Amino acid sequence: MDHDAMDLTEARYELVISVDARRSGEYDDVDKQRMRERIYRVLEAAFTHAKVARDAVHMEDRGDGVLLSVTGRIAVTRLLGLWMVEVHENLRDENRGLRVPLGLRVGMHVGPVRHDGRGISGRAVDLACRLADSPLARRLLEAERADLVLVTSQSLYEDVVSSGGKFIEPAHYSAARLDLKEGEVTAWFHLPGRPAPEIPAAAPAAPDADRADDVDDTRGGSDARDVDETRGVDDEDRADGPGARYTVHGDMSQHSDNVYQQPVHIGRITGDAGRRKG
């Protein structure tokens, strides 16, 4: 078996970062191009300032966002810490004087990633995309009038964030339970430069104005969302403020260039989450 064939069958343990723009469906064709240019300026300048070599980063365009994976030779703490600080500062600089500020939702998860000629795939990729696209991430970005919201998986929070580090403050993260169609997952939400966000009581998700672009971005699927108003975060998962449980229906991980047809990984399931009614 040659080297290229082995690469297709062997997964690399990498940090996956999904970046989506807020309300991208409200941009016209000219403004959308400018929005895309701003996203790339923000991300690439942050990699430069954080001293992350360009050849350590895989980057794919997603129309209204970017999908990235970072090789395991780069410390995850650098991405969660210094790189996120630089992304936030660069984004604030870009937004100065803009009538419609650019807002970004960033999902992060570490796991096995497979590379091929068309891009990357794997359960870790699916989960990072789902976190960035979650209704609660959209809602927090709108309700807090923030430039940026970061959502990490439970495993990434436990393994890296909880230990702290340079520019990493675990006390500034809040947990919430997301109820995806495959089961429940705990996610951690952070608004850079701010205290831990208050997770809102369960309520209808923020309007999905940027859903119009999801059709062109080939990440569509059923878009029905339900919210369970009777349950919050279990005591063991509770962070500062009350928790909320959100239910998402529809496969938001489908792509035309990357075929993600295998079951979607949603992280650890705790408590009685695994005992779903058939």
Secondary structure, 3 states (H helix, E strand, C coil): CCHHHHHHHCCEEEEEEEEEECCHHHCCHHHHHHHHHHHHHHHHHHHHHCCCCHHHEEEEECCCEEEEEECCCCCHHHHHHHHHHHHHHHHHHHHCCCCCCCCEEEEEEEEEEEEECCEEECHHHHHHHHHHCCHHHHHHHHHCCCCEEEEEEHHHHHHCHHHCECCECHHHEEEEEEEECCEEEEEEEECCCCCCCCCCCCCCCCCCCCHHHHHHCCCCCCCCEEEECCCCCCHHHCCCCCCCEEEECCCCCCCCCCCCCCCCCCCCCCCCCCCCCC
